[in-house]
Amino acid sequence: MKEGSASPLPYIGLFMDLAYEHNRQKLLGIHQYEREHGPWRIHLEVTGTFDFPFQQFLEQGGEGIILSRYIPPEKRSLLAQYPLPIVQIGRLEEDPFLDQLDNVQCDHHSIGKMAADHFLERGFEHFAFVSDTNGWLCSPERQSAYEERLREAGFSCHNYRNETISPSLPGLGEKSLSRWLKNLPKPVGLFVSYDLRARQILHICDESGIHVPQEIAVLSVDNDELICSLTRPTLTSIDPHCERGGYLAAKQIHRRLRQKKAAPQTILYPPLGVIPRQSTHILLHPDPSLRLALEFIWNHAGNVSVAATAKHCLISIRKLEILFQSVLKKTVLEEIRETRFKEVLRLLQQTHLTLQQIAERCGLSSASNLNQQFRKKFGLSMHQFRKSSDSAGNFPNF
């Protein structure tokens, strides 16, 4: 409610495990929405035991709850007793009570496809997946989309699943996982369900003498900056845009304060993209000129020309075009434009740069020229995309 209203401020309870960076990012998104549409009264509950006097919260005027943590079964039945709207960010498991809640979550299908595309673009022909250790819903969803995209490209996937291993206890189950990693065909692109699990994989590879990324390239999810930068090598990870999830959850609980009896909704929002680091810094395409050309295009975010790319590779434009068509089934210009558009999308979502500044960063002098190309490819203007992304998390497909 806006300041100056005669009505009392909305009182919202936040139940979040802030030991994890992704939840701290969600909290930032909630705070952003509250700053824009509040003020609210907020109770932040971060205890690991989920002990909280719900009756007292209600008596003090509690009107809604945002959850971003595991809920023990006995607490779910307790929550079900209270007639107030609850929005969950990222549903973790199947449960009849959870079916009745609004759920805001990143599009795990897009995450899986994004992981597969990252390895396919780098020329991998062998692929693998390691699930989480808890059986959360997001892991099989990501795996399914990963395998689906690989099948479309004509490849299969090796899978490892052992729920007895804890990523926080490096000694447990590492022998069996180490044997599995050693027996994988090499080189292999390995998609791991989340960053802590991937950190364990990198530790095992280091202890087992498996070279990363030369033998096993590792990609995970969460983009926890601290974890990703402390691994050896640094860890490539997909950013699930958790701040966006928090913002949309706050928007949904605000809506529920006015529409308490509406049917529960599942609201999907897209991941921001792959944040490349050393653990996947490799290209396996057999032709050195093709590898050199792709690295040149990617490192410059598509801000290059076909002629400049050919000159960098010390080959003719015609030879480079033949190479791209025979291996990648696309032209050099198509690869440049795709890379440029990926950078444009990233800048539109992650920065507050003006459209003119984005155009200049992507090698175009005119925002109107870039906007015309953008509209032709995606069917909407850059301004419309930025606005729709802010409000609903829409993300165009390539």
C-alpha positions as CSV (number, residue, x, y, z in Angstrom):
1,M,0.0,0.0,0.0
2,K,1.2,3.5,-0.8
3,E,2.3,5.8,1.9
4,G,-0.5,8.1,3.0
5,S,-3.2,5.5,2.8
6,A,-5.6,5.3,5.7
7,S,-5.4,1.5,5.6
8,P,-2.8,-0.3,7.7
9,L,0.4,-1.5,6.0
10,P,0.3,-5.1,4.6
11,Y,2.1,-7.5,7.0
12,I,4.1,-10.2,5.1
13,G,6.1,-13.1,6.6
14,L,9.2,-14.2,4.7
15,F,10.4,-17.7,5.4
16,M,13.8,-18.1,3.7
17,D,17.0,-20.0,4.3
18,L,19.5,-17.2,3.8
19,A,22.5,-19.6,4.1
20,Y,22.1,-19.9,0.3
21,E,23.0,-17.1,-2.1
22,H,20.0,-17.8,-4.3
23,N,17.7,-17.0,-1.4
24,R,19.5,-13.8,-0.7
25,Q,19.0,-12.9,-4.3
26,K,15.3,-13.6,-4.0
27,L,15.2,-11.4,-0.9
28,L,16.7,-8.6,-3.0
29,G,13.9,-9.0,-5.5
30,I,11.2,-9.0,-2.8
31,H,12.8,-5.8,-1.4
32,Q,12.8,-4.2,-4.8
33,Y,9.1,-4.8,-5.3
34,E,8.3,-3.6,-1.8
35,R,10.2,-0.4,-2.5
36,E,8.2,0.2,-5.6
37,H,4.8,-0.8,-4.3
38,G,5.0,-0.6,-0.5
39,P,5.8,0.1,2.1
40,W,5.0,-3.2,3.9
41,R,5.6,-4.5,7.3
42,I,7.9,-7.5,6.9
43,H,8.8,-10.3,9.3
44,L,11.9,-12.2,8.1
45,E,12.1,-15.8,9.5
46,V,15.5,-17.5,8.8
47,T,15.7,-20.1,11.5
48,G,16.8,-23.5,10.3
49,T,14.2,-25.4,12.3
50,F,11.1,-23.6,10.8
51,D,9.9,-22.9,14.3
52,F,7.6,-19.9,14.2
53,P,4.5,-18.9,16.2
54,F,2.0,-18.7,13.4
55,Q,-0.9,-17.8,15.7
56,Q,1.1,-14.9,17.0
57,F,1.9,-13.8,13.5
58,L,-1.8,-13.9,12.6
59,E,-2.8,-12.0,15.8
60,Q,-0.3,-9.3,14.9
61,G,-2.0,-8.8,11.6
62,G,-0.1,-11.3,9.4
63,E,-1.7,-11.3,5.9
64,G,0.5,-13.4,3.7
65,I,3.6,-15.6,3.5
66,I,6.4,-16.0,1.0
67,L,8.3,-19.3,1.3
68,S,11.7,-20.2,-0.2
69,R,12.9,-23.2,1.8
70,Y,12.2,-26.8,2.5
71,I,9.0,-27.3,4.6
72,P,9.0,-30.3,6.9
73,P,5.8,-32.4,6.5
74,E,4.5,-31.6,10.0
75,K,4.8,-27.9,9.3
76,R,2.9,-28.2,6.0
77,S,-0.1,-29.5,7.9
78,L,0.3,-26.6,10.4
79,L,0.4,-24.0,7.6
80,A,-2.7,-25.5,6.0
81,Q,-4.7,-24.6,9.1
82,Y,-4.2,-20.8,8.5
83,P,-6.5,-19.0,6.0
84,L,-3.9,-16.7,4.5
85,P,-2.3,-16.6,1.0
86,I,1.1,-18.4,0.6
87,V,3.4,-18.0,-2.3
88,Q,6.3,-20.5,-2.7
89,I,9.4,-19.6,-4.7
90,G,10.7,-22.8,-6.3
91,R,8.6,-25.8,-5.4
92,L,10.9,-28.6,-4.3
93,E,8.7,-31.8,-4.1
94,E,5.4,-33.3,-4.7
95,D,2.8,-32.8,-1.9
96,P,-1.0,-32.2,-1.9
97,F,-0.6,-29.1,0.3
98,L,1.9,-27.6,-2.0
99,D,-0.5,-28.1,-4.9
100,Q,-2.7,-25.5,-3.3
101,L,-0.1,-22.8,-3.2
102,D,1.0,-20.3,-5.8
103,N,4.4,-21.2,-7.1
104,V,7.0,-18.9,-8.7
105,Q,9.9,-20.7,-10.2
106,C,12.6,-20.5,-12.9
107,D,11.8,-22.4,-16.1
108,H,13.8,-25.6,-15.5
109,H,13.1,-26.7,-19.1
110,S,15.0,-23.6,-20.4
111,I,17.8,-24.3,-18.0
112,G,18.3,-27.9,-19.3
113,K,18.1,-26.8,-22.9
114,M,20.6,-24.0,-22.2
115,A,23.1,-26.4,-20.7
116,A,22.8,-28.7,-23.7
117,D,23.3,-25.9,-26.1
118,H,26.3,-24.6,-24.2
119,F,28.1,-28.0,-24.8
120,L,26.8,-28.5,-28.3
121,E,28.2,-25.1,-29.3
122,R,31.6,-26.2,-28.1
123,G,31.6,-29.3,-30.2
124,F,31.1,-32.0,-27.6
125,E,29.8,-35.5,-28.7
126,H,29.7,-37.1,-25.2
127,F,27.4,-35.8,-22.5
128,A,26.5,-36.7,-18.9
129,F,24.3,-35.5,-16.0
130,V,24.7,-35.7,-12.2
131,S,21.5,-35.1,-10.2
132,D,21.1,-33.5,-6.7
133,T,21.3,-35.6,-3.5
134,N,17.8,-34.8,-2.3
135,G,15.4,-35.7,-5.1
136,W,14.1,-32.1,-5.6
137,L,11.7,-31.7,-8.5
138,C,13.9,-29.2,-10.3
139,S,16.7,-31.8,-10.9
140,P,14.7,-34.3,-13.1
141,E,13.0,-31.5,-14.9
142,R,16.4,-30.0,-15.9
143,Q,17.7,-33.5,-16.8
144,S,14.7,-34.3,-19.0
145,A,15.1,-31.0,-21.0
146,Y,18.9,-31.6,-21.2
147,E,18.4,-35.1,-22.6
148,E,15.6,-34.0,-24.9
149,R,17.8,-31.3,-26.5
150,L,20.7,-33.8,-26.9
151,R,18.4,-36.3,-28.6
152,E,17.3,-33.6,-31.0
153,A,20.9,-33.2,-31.9
154,G,21.5,-37.0,-32.3
155,F,23.2,-37.7,-29.0
156,S,22.6,-39.6,-25.8
157,C,23.4,-38.9,-22.1
158,H,25.1,-40.8,-19.3
159,N,23.4,-40.3,-15.9
160,Y,24.6,-40.7,-12.3
161,R,22.2,-40.6,-9.4
162,N,23.0,-41.5,-5.8
163,E,20.9,-39.8,-3.1
164,T,23.2,-41.0,-0.3
165,I,25.9,-38.5,-1.2
166,S,26.0,-35.2,0.6
167,P,27.8,-32.4,-1.3
168,S,28.7,-30.8,2.1
169,L,30.5,-33.9,3.3
170,P,33.2,-34.5,0.6
171,G,34.1,-38.1,1.8
172,L,30.6,-39.7,1.4
173,G,30.1,-41.7,-1.7
174,E,33.1,-40.2,-3.6
175,K,34.6,-43.6,-4.5
176,S,31.5,-44.7,-6.6
177,L,31.2,-41.2,-8.1
178,S,34.9,-41.2,-8.9
179,R,34.7,-44.5,-10.7
180,W,31.8,-43.3,-12.7
181,L,33.6,-40.1,-13.7
182,K,36.7,-42.1,-14.7
183,N,34.6,-44.5,-16.9
184,L,32.9,-41.7,-18.8
185,P,33.9,-41.4,-22.5
186,K,36.2,-38.4,-22.9
187,P,36.0,-35.5,-23.6
188,V,32.5,-35.1,-22.0
189,G,30.2,-32.2,-21.2
190,L,28.9,-32.8,-17.7
191,F,25.8,-30.9,-16.5
192,V,25.4,-30.9,-12.7
193,S,22.2,-30.0,-10.9
194,Y,23.6,-27.2,-8.8
195,D,26.8,-25.4,-7.7
196,L,27.5,-27.2,-4.5
197,R,27.2,-30.5,-6.2
198,A,29.4,-29.3,-9.0
199,R,32.0,-28.2,-6.5
200,Q,32.1,-31.7,-5.2
201,I,32.6,-33.0,-8.7
202,L,35.5,-30.7,-9.3
203,H,37.1,-31.8,-6.0
204,I,36.8,-35.5,-7.1
205,C,38.2,-34.7,-10.5
206,D,41.2,-33.0,-8.9
207,E,41.8,-35.9,-6.5
208,S,41.4,-38.4,-9.3
209,G,43.7,-36.8,-11.8
210,I,40.8,-36.0,-14.2
211,H,41.6,-32.8,-16.2
212,V,38.9,-30.1,-16.3
213,P,37.8,-29.0,-18.9
214,Q,40.1,-31.0,-21.2
215,E,38.5,-34.4,-20.2
216,I,35.4,-33.3,-18.3
217,A,33.8,-29.9,-18.8
218,V,31.6,-29.0,-15.9
219,L,28.5,-26.7,-16.0
220,S,26.0,-26.3,-13.1
221,V,23.2,-24.0,-11.9
222,D,22.8,-21.2,-9.4
223,N,25.7,-19.0,-10.3
224,D,26.7,-18.5,-6.6
225,E,29.6,-16.1,-7.2
226,L,31.5,-17.2,-4.1
227,I,31.3,-20.9,-4.8
228,C,32.0,-20.5,-8.5
229,S,35.1,-18.4,-8.0
230,L,36.5,-20.6,-5.2
231,T,36.5,-23.8,-7.2
232,R,39.5,-24.9,-9.2
233,P,39.1,-24.3,-12.0
234,T,36.4,-21.6,-11.7
235,L,32.9,-23.0,-12.3
236,T,30.7,-22.2,-15.3
237,S,27.1,-21.8,-14.1
238,I,23.6,-20.9,-15.3
239,D,22.2,-17.8,-13.6
240,P,18.6,-18.6,-12.7
241,H,17.8,-14.9,-12.1
242,C,16.7,-15.5,-8.5
243,E,16.2,-11.8,-7.9
244,R,13.5,-11.9,-10.6
245,G,11.8,-14.8,-8.8
246,G,11.7,-12.8,-5.6
247,Y,10.2,-9.8,-7.4
248,L,7.5,-11.9,-9.0
249,A,6.7,-13.7,-5.7
250,A,6.2,-10.3,-4.0
251,K,4.0,-9.2,-6.9
252,Q,1.9,-12.4,-6.6
253,I,1.5,-12.1,-2.8
254,H,0.4,-8.5,-3.3
255,R,-2.2,-9.7,-5.8
256,R,-3.4,-12.4,-3.4
257,L,-4.1,-9.8,-0.8
258,R,-6.9,-8.6,-3.1
259,Q,-7.8,-12.0,-4.7
260,K,-7.6,-14.5,-1.9
261,K,-10.0,-17.1,-3.4
262,A,-8.4,-17.2,-6.9
263,A,-7.1,-20.6,-8.2
264,P,-3.4,-21.3,-7.5
265,Q,-1.0,-20.3,-10.2
266,T,2.5,-21.5,-11.4
267,I,4.5,-18.5,-12.6
268,L,7.6,-19.3,-14.7
269,Y,10.4,-16.9,-15.4
270,P,13.5,-17.5,-17.6
271,P,17.1,-18.0,-16.5
272,L,19.4,-15.2,-17.4
273,G,21.9,-17.4,-19.2
274,V,25.2,-19.3,-18.9
275,I,28.0,-17.4,-17.1
276,P,31.1,-19.0,-18.7
277,R,34.2,-19.6,-16.5
278,Q,37.2,-21.9,-16.8
279,S,35.4,-25.2,-16.2
280,T,33.9,-25.2,-19.8
281,H,36.5,-23.0,-21.5
282,I,37.2,-25.4,-24.3
283,L,36.2,-25.9,-28.0
284,L,36.3,-29.3,-29.5
285,H,35.6,-28.6,-33.1
286,P,38.3,-30.5,-35.0
287,D,39.2,-27.7,-37.3
288,P,41.5,-25.1,-35.6
289,S,40.2,-22.3,-37.8
290,L,36.7,-23.0,-36.7
291,R,37.7,-23.0,-33.0
292,L,39.6,-19.7,-33.5
293,A,36.7,-18.1,-35.3
294,L,34.1,-19.0,-32.6
295,E,36.4,-17.8,-29.8
296,F,36.9,-14.6,-31.7
297,I,33.2,-14.0,-32.2
298,W,32.2,-15.0,-28.6
299,N,35.0,-13.0,-26.9
300,H,33.8,-9.9,-28.8
301,A,30.1,-10.6,-28.1
302,G,29.3,-10.6,-31.8
303,N,30.8,-7.1,-32.2
304,V,32.9,-8.2,-35.3
305,S,32.5,-8.5,-39.0
306,V,32.9,-11.6,-41.2
307,A,35.9,-10.1,-42.8
308,A,37.6,-9.4,-39.5
309,T,36.9,-12.9,-38.3
310,A,38.4,-14.4,-41.5
311,K,41.5,-12.1,-41.1
312,H,41.9,-13.2,-37.5
313,C,41.9,-16.8,-38.6
314,L,44.3,-16.1,-41.5
315,I,42.0,-17.7,-44.0
316,S,39.8,-16.4,-46.8
317,I,36.2,-15.4,-46.2
318,R,35.0,-18.1,-48.7
319,K,36.9,-20.9,-46.9
320,L,35.6,-19.7,-43.5
321,E,32.0,-19.7,-44.9
322,I,32.4,-23.3,-46.2
323,L,33.8,-24.4,-42.9
324,F,30.8,-22.9,-40.9
325,Q,28.3,-24.4,-43.3
326,S,29.8,-27.9,-43.3
327,V,30.2,-28.2,-39.5
328,L,27.7,-25.8,-37.9
329,K,25.1,-25.6,-40.7
330,K,25.0,-21.8,-40.5
331,T,26.8,-18.8,-42.0
332,V,29.5,-16.8,-40.2
333,L,27.1,-13.8,-40.2
334,E,24.4,-15.9,-38.6
335,E,26.7,-16.9,-35.7
336,I,27.8,-13.2,-35.3
337,R,24.2,-12.0,-35.2
338,E,23.1,-14.8,-32.7
339,T,26.0,-13.9,-30.4
340,R,25.2,-10.2,-30.7
341,F,21.5,-10.8,-29.9
342,K,22.4,-12.9,-26.8
343,E,24.5,-10.0,-25.6
344,V,21.6,-7.5,-26.3
345,L,19.2,-9.7,-24.3
346,R,21.7,-9.9,-21.5
347,L,22.2,-6.2,-21.4
348,L,18.4,-5.5,-21.5
349,Q,17.8,-7.8,-18.6
350,Q,20.8,-7.3,-16.4
351,T,21.6,-3.6,-16.8
352,H,19.9,-0.2,-16.9
353,L,21.9,0.9,-20.0
354,T,20.0,3.0,-22.5
355,L,19.1,1.5,-25.8
356,Q,21.7,3.7,-27.5
357,Q,24.4,2.6,-25.1
358,I,23.5,-1.1,-25.8
359,A,23.6,-0.5,-29.5
360,E,27.1,1.1,-29.2
361,R,28.3,-1.8,-27.0
362,C,27.2,-4.2,-29.7
363,G,28.9,-2.4,-32.5
364,L,26.1,-0.3,-33.9
365,S,26.0,3.4,-34.0
366,S,22.2,3.7,-34.0
367,A,19.7,2.3,-31.5
368,S,17.0,2.5,-34.1
369,N,19.0,0.2,-36.4
370,L,19.5,-2.4,-33.7
371,N,15.8,-2.0,-32.6
372,Q,14.7,-2.7,-36.2
373,Q,16.8,-5.9,-36.3
374,F,15.5,-6.9,-32.9
375,R,11.9,-6.4,-33.8
376,K,12.4,-8.4,-37.0
377,K,13.9,-11.3,-35.1
378,F,11.7,-11.4,-32.0
379,G,8.5,-9.6,-33.0
380,L,8.7,-6.8,-30.5
381,S,10.9,-3.8,-29.8
382,M,13.7,-3.7,-27.3
383,H,11.7,-1.4,-25.0
384,Q,8.7,-3.8,-25.2
385,F,11.0,-6.8,-24.3
386,R,12.6,-5.0,-21.4
387,K,9.1,-4.0,-20.1
388,S,7.6,-7.4,-20.6
389,S,10.7,-9.1,-19.0
390,D,10.4,-6.8,-16.0
391,S,6.7,-7.6,-15.6
392,A,6.4,-11.2,-16.6
393,G,9.8,-12.7,-17.3
394,N,9.2,-13.3,-21.0
395,F,12.3,-14.3,-22.9
396,P,12.5,-14.8,-26.7
397,N,13.8,-18.0,-28.1
398,F,16.5,-18.3,-30.8
